[in-house]
Amino acid sequence: MKQTDMFQDEIKTSRLKAFAGKAKFWGRRGKQKAEEIAENEVVREIGTASKEALVDGIKSQPMKHVMGGAVAGAIIGTLIPIPFVGTLAGAGVGASLGLYRWFTQA
């Protein structure tokens, strides 16, 4: 006959409560720190500059070639059942070919 601990459920519950209490404390502390950082003017300027640079980069001609190649490669990688070559590998090859096409265009 297997002996069971009659307080086993209570111990699990108390451990979970202690862990949840610690997680709430660190979550609250992290939230307060994030709010303080978000109110900083320098951080806002850096975020705005990063956003503008990202948008300009996405709209650039090389990125259009890379994204077009990645999409085409992902579709081909998904449709052709070649072992060890999937969607991500196809997208990587397509992006590389798109970038190569941009470099070699006249």
CYANA upper distance limits for C-alpha pairs under 8 A (distance plus 0.5 A):
  4 THR  CA      8 GLN  CA      8.50
  7 PHE  CA     11 ILE  CA      6.75
  8 GLN  CA     12 LYS  CA      6.89
  9 ASP  CA     13 THR  CA      6.68
 10 GLU  CA     14 SER  CA      6.61
 11 ILE  CA     15 ARG  CA      6.68
 12 LYS  CA     16 LEU  CA      6.70
 13 THR  CA     17 LYS  CA      6.65
 14 SER  CA     18 ALA  CA      6.67
 15 ARG  CA     19 PHE  CA      6.68
 16 LEU  CA     20 ALA  CA      6.48
 17 LYS  CA     21 GLY  CA      6.50
 18 ALA  CA     22 LYS  CA      6.86
 19 PHE  CA     23 ALA  CA      6.69
 20 ALA  CA     24 LYS  CA      6.59
 21 GLY  CA     25 PHE  CA      6.80
 22 LYS  CA     26 TRP  CA      6.82
 23 ALA  CA     27 GLY  CA      6.35
 24 LYS  CA     28 ARG  CA      6.44
 25 PHE  CA     29 ARG  CA      6.66
 26 TRP  CA     30 GLY  CA      6.45
 27 GLY  CA     31 LYS  CA      6.58
 28 ARG  CA     32 GLN  CA      6.74
 29 ARG  CA     33 LYS  CA      6.75
 30 GLY  CA     34 ALA  CA      6.58
 31 LYS  CA     35 GLU  CA      6.69
 32 GLN  CA     36 GLU  CA      6.78
 33 LYS  CA     37 ILE  CA      6.71
 34 ALA  CA     38 ALA  CA      6.54
 35 GLU  CA     39 GLU  CA      6.81
 36 GLU  CA     40 ASN  CA      7.24
 37 ILE  CA     43 VAL  CA      7.42
 38 ALA  CA     43 VAL  CA      7.19
 38 ALA  CA     44 ARG  CA      7.40
 39 GLU  CA     43 VAL  CA      8.35
 39 GLU  CA     44 ARG  CA      8.15
 40 ASN  CA     44 ARG  CA      7.05
 41 GLU  CA     45 GLU  CA      6.81
 42 VAL  CA     46 ILE  CA      6.74
 43 VAL  CA     47 GLY  CA      6.61
 44 ARG  CA     48 THR  CA      6.61
 45 GLU  CA     49 ALA  CA      6.64
 46 ILE  CA     50 SER  CA      6.55
 47 GLY  CA     51 LYS  CA      6.63
 48 THR  CA     52 GLU  CA      6.75
 49 ALA  CA     53 ALA  CA      6.65
 50 SER  CA     54 LEU  CA      6.59
 51 LYS  CA     55 VAL  CA      6.71
 52 GLU  CA     56 ASP  CA      6.67
 53 ALA  CA     57 GLY  CA      6.54
 54 LEU  CA     58 ILE  CA      6.65
 55 VAL  CA     59 LYS  CA      6.78
 56 ASP  CA     60 SER  CA      6.74
 57 GLY  CA     63 MET  CA      7.44
 58 ILE  CA     63 MET  CA      6.25
 58 ILE  CA     64 LYS  CA      7.83
 59 LYS  CA     63 MET  CA      7.34
 59 LYS  CA     64 LYS  CA      7.47
 60 SER  CA     64 LYS  CA      7.02
 61 GLN  CA     65 HIS  CA      7.10
 62 PRO  CA     66 VAL  CA      6.73
 62 PRO  CA     99 LEU  CA      6.95
 62 PRO  CA    102 TRP  CA      6.56
 63 MET  CA     67 MET  CA      6.43
 63 MET  CA     99 LEU  CA      8.40
 64 LYS  CA     68 GLY  CA      6.54
 65 HIS  CA     69 GLY  CA      6.62
 65 HIS  CA     95 ALA  CA      8.13
 65 HIS  CA     98 GLY  CA      5.33
 65 HIS  CA     99 LEU  CA      6.61
 65 HIS  CA    101 ARG  CA      7.96
 65 HIS  CA    102 TRP  CA      6.89
 66 VAL  CA     70 ALA  CA      6.54
 66 VAL  CA     94 GLY  CA      7.95
 66 VAL  CA     95 ALA  CA      5.03
 66 VAL  CA     96 SER  CA      7.43
 66 VAL  CA     97 LEU  CA      8.12
 66 VAL  CA     98 GLY  CA      5.10
 66 VAL  CA     99 LEU  CA      5.75
 67 MET  CA     71 VAL  CA      6.61
 67 MET  CA     95 ALA  CA      6.80
 67 MET  CA     98 GLY  CA      8.02
 68 GLY  CA     72 ALA  CA      6.72
 68 GLY  CA     94 GLY  CA      8.36
 68 GLY  CA     95 ALA  CA      7.90
 68 GLY  CA     98 GLY  CA      7.40
 69 GLY  CA     73 GLY  CA      6.41
 69 GLY  CA     91 ALA  CA      7.70
 69 GLY  CA     93 VAL  CA      8.41
 69 GLY  CA     94 GLY  CA      4.69
 69 GLY  CA     95 ALA  CA      5.17
 69 GLY  CA     96 SER  CA      7.94
 69 GLY  CA     97 LEU  CA      6.92
 69 GLY  CA     98 GLY  CA      5.19
 69 GLY  CA     99 LEU  CA      8.50
 70 ALA  CA     74 ALA  CA      6.47
 70 ALA  CA     90 GLY  CA      7.76
 70 ALA  CA     91 ALA  CA      4.65
 70 ALA  CA     92 GLY  CA      6.74
 70 ALA  CA     93 VAL  CA      7.70
 70 ALA  CA     94 GLY  CA      4.95
 70 ALA  CA     95 ALA  CA      4.75
 70 ALA  CA     96 SER  CA      8.38
 70 ALA  CA     98 GLY  CA      7.96
 71 VAL  CA     75 ILE  CA      6.76
 71 VAL  CA     91 ALA  CA      6.69
 71 VAL  CA     94 GLY  CA      7.72
 71 VAL  CA     95 ALA  CA      8.47
 72 ALA  CA     76 ILE  CA      6.74
 72 ALA  CA     91 ALA  CA      7.69
 72 ALA  CA     94 GLY  CA      6.87
 73 GLY  CA     77 GLY  CA      6.35
 73 GLY  CA     87 THR  CA      8.02
 73 GLY  CA     89 ALA  CA      8.44
 73 GLY  CA     90 GLY  CA      4.81
 73 GLY  CA     91 ALA  CA      4.99
 73 GLY  CA     92 GLY  CA      7.75
 73 GLY  CA     93 VAL  CA      6.90
 73 GLY  CA     94 GLY  CA      4.80
 73 GLY  CA     95 ALA  CA      7.87
 74 ALA  CA     78 THR  CA      6.56
 74 ALA  CA     86 GLY  CA      8.22
 74 ALA  CA     87 THR  CA      5.14
 74 ALA  CA     88 LEU  CA      6.88
 74 ALA  CA     89 ALA  CA      7.96
 74 ALA  CA     90 GLY  CA      5.19
 74 ALA  CA     91 ALA  CA      4.76
 74 ALA  CA     92 GLY  CA      8.46
 74 ALA  CA     94 GLY  CA      7.82
 75 ILE  CA     79 LEU  CA      6.69
 75 ILE  CA     87 THR  CA      7.47
 75 ILE  CA     90 GLY  CA      8.00
 75 ILE  CA     91 ALA  CA      8.42
 76 ILE  CA     80 ILE  CA      6.49
 76 ILE  CA     87 THR  CA      8.23
 76 ILE  CA     90 GLY  CA      7.06
 77 GLY  CA     81 PRO  CA      8.03
 77 GLY  CA     82 ILE  CA      8.43
 77 GLY  CA     85 VAL  CA      6.96
 77 GLY  CA     86 GLY  CA      5.51
 77 GLY  CA     87 THR  CA      5.21
 77 GLY  CA     88 LEU  CA      8.06
 77 GLY  CA     89 ALA  CA      7.43
 77 GLY  CA     90 GLY  CA      4.96
 77 GLY  CA     91 ALA  CA      7.82
 78 THR  CA     86 GLY  CA      6.32
 78 THR  CA     87 THR  CA      5.52
 78 THR  CA     90 GLY  CA      8.17
 81 PRO  CA     85 VAL  CA      8.22
 81 PRO  CA     86 GLY  CA      8.37
 82 ILE  CA     86 GLY  CA      8.04
 85 VAL  CA     89 ALA  CA      6.16
 85 VAL  CA     90 GLY  CA      7.36
 86 GLY  CA     90 GLY  CA      6.63
 87 THR  CA     91 ALA  CA      6.59
 88 LEU  CA     92 GLY  CA      6.62
 89 ALA  CA     93 VAL  CA      6.70
 90 GLY  CA     94 GLY  CA      6.47
 91 ALA  CA     95 ALA  CA      6.46
 92 GLY  CA     96 SER  CA      6.69
 93 VAL  CA     97 LEU  CA      6.67
 94 GLY  CA     98 GLY  CA      6.55
 95 ALA  CA     99 LEU  CA      6.70
 96 SER  CA    100 TYR  CA      6.63
 97 LEU  CA    101 ARG  CA      6.52
 98 GLY  CA    102 TRP  CA      6.81
 99 LEU  CA    103 PHE  CA      6.83
100 TYR  CA    104 THR  CA      6.69
101 ARG  CA    105 GLN  CA      6.47
